Structures are given as C-alpha cells and as structure tokens.
Amino acid sequence: MSGSQSPATSEPTTSEPTTSESTTSGKIPVTVLTGYLGAGKTTLLNRILTENHGKRYAVIVNEFGEIGIDNDLVVGADEEVFEMNNGCVCCTVRGDLIRIMDGLVKRRGKFDAIIVETTGLADPAPVAQTFFVDQDVGEAARLDAVVTVADAKWLSERLKDAPEAKNQVAFADVILLNKADLVSEADLARVEGEIRGINPYAKLHRTTNCDVPIDAVLGRNAFDLGRILDLEPDFLEEGHHHHHDDDMQSFSARIDGPVDPEKFMPWISNLTTIQGPDILRCKGIVSFPDEPRRFVFQGVHMILDGDLQAEWKAGEDRSSRVVFIGRKLDAEAIKAGFLDCAA
C-alpha cells in the first residue's frame, strides 16, 4: 500500500503498506457513480454534464443496461472520446475499464475529472479495485469518492431482495436519498435508519431529482480522511452509529495516540489478505510516532492503498482511528488487533 506505487497487476490480492510520501496531487480524480435500477443515476449525471460549473468531465458508462447519457446531449458517438455540448468529454465503454482509462490518461489536460457510471445491477467493488490493482491507472488517477443514488420509495424493498443494492450502499462515501418528495417524513427517517445500519459513515443527502450542489458529490476527496475529519470531527466515532443490518457490519476502533508502524502495517495487510472477501470497505487515519503527517489508508476487499497526507495541526488530537464495513467479521477480534498496534 503506497502512494507512490500501486500494487502490481500480477499480485492483485494484497499489497504491503508503506509510509512513502503521498503523490496524490496531480492525479486525475475519479468519481464512481452507482445506484440500483431507476434510482436516478442518469438524472444526476445529466445534471453534472449540463450545469454551468466551468469543469470538463470524462464519463465512462457501461455498454449494457441503462442508458448512461441522454442522446440529445451527445454531439457524436463514432469516436471513443468526444466533446459534449457543454464542453465536457464523454467516452463510451467498448472494452475494458483499464483500456479506457489508459486512453483517457493520454488525453489528460482535456478534462478535469472522470466519472464512471456503473449499471444499476453492478457491484461497485471491481470498479473501485481497478484504481488499486492496476499500476498504470493507480499512478495516473485516484478514486475521489463512490457516490450512490438510492430510491427513497423502493430502497427498503431492494435491500431485502437485491444484494447489489445493499453493496452499493455499503461502498458509498456519499449517498443521495433521491425521490424524497414521494415518501413521508416518517418513511424517510426509517429508510435513513436502514442506510445507517449498513453504512454509518457516508455523507447522506435527501434529494428530489438529484437536486444537490455539484460539490456535494464531486471533488469530495472522500478518501482524504484528514480533510473529512476536519469537517466532521465525529466521522469515525462509535456514536456515529445507528442500528445495524442483520448481515452487514460497520464498526470503528480508536487508539488515543500513535500506532507502531512495525505492528500496524503487517497487521492490516494480514487482515485484508485473510478476511478480504468479507471486508467490503476499510479506511482509517493513523498517527505514527515522530511523523508530522497523517497516514491515511483505504481498502476494497483484499486491496489496500494508503500514504502520508496532510500534517497534523499544532495541538490537534493525534488519535488513530479505523473503520470496517463488511460481513461475517469478528468485530471484537479486529478491534483488539488494532489496539495491539498501539505504540
């Protein structure tokens, strides 16, 4: 796990964390846009592409399933990359995501960021993993956030019969609870409780027609937990929890001080290697002794990435905190393992 080098594609299952200096600056930010069928992903995407925000976005959409971009927005679709009528750039997926990313990297400078829209039946994990396991992609782009659009009217039903919908909620850094105008306040509160039972840590917005400020979903830098904690100090605290889903777990652990990197690095690598299939997401911000910068990591299943980011501020609480979201995890054992890493 390194900010200067992503895991080689020959070993996609795990990588050893390092404390090399962050190289995220200059990388192309990528937002993964997901959500179950009919939730409103296309509505959000079209808002992004047509709003007068002065930014240019490259958009990667699946070649099957839902239509990613309304036809009246497209100037021409013969080429893989083409200009949109608002100055954005769009590319259609005709092959592998990595190949598309490689092509976009060669055109960097023509757009400000990349949006990957998955189909409504997609598990976001493989898309997110792409930015960790492929070295070329990892060196050129960084995963900015996973944004999930959820249908306020039908999400409860989908959580019962569609594992993909539950995974989309669990993976999210930002969740739009869309179509909020179609349900009562009591129903909204109930659905939000169900969401928080799966994922207590995502930023949650109630929306109608995905009407939300663009900066609420793009440019979040959601994996810079230092920045998020500056905005929401209780982001990783136990008090952030609501009731838990029966088969989906989310828990955090805290050390009031630094951790020993010689203990922490092998521990997190071993944990994700062994229990990776059941770890949907993990992330954390930890303090190392005599290190002025925060070490921030994130993981998707068995894939880890992390680096040293912003410096700790003078007088700041240099506690170390980790978050796990998954299934069939021994929460107490994982918490105990983390606490054993204390310096």
Disulfide bonds with the S-S distance in Angstrom:
none
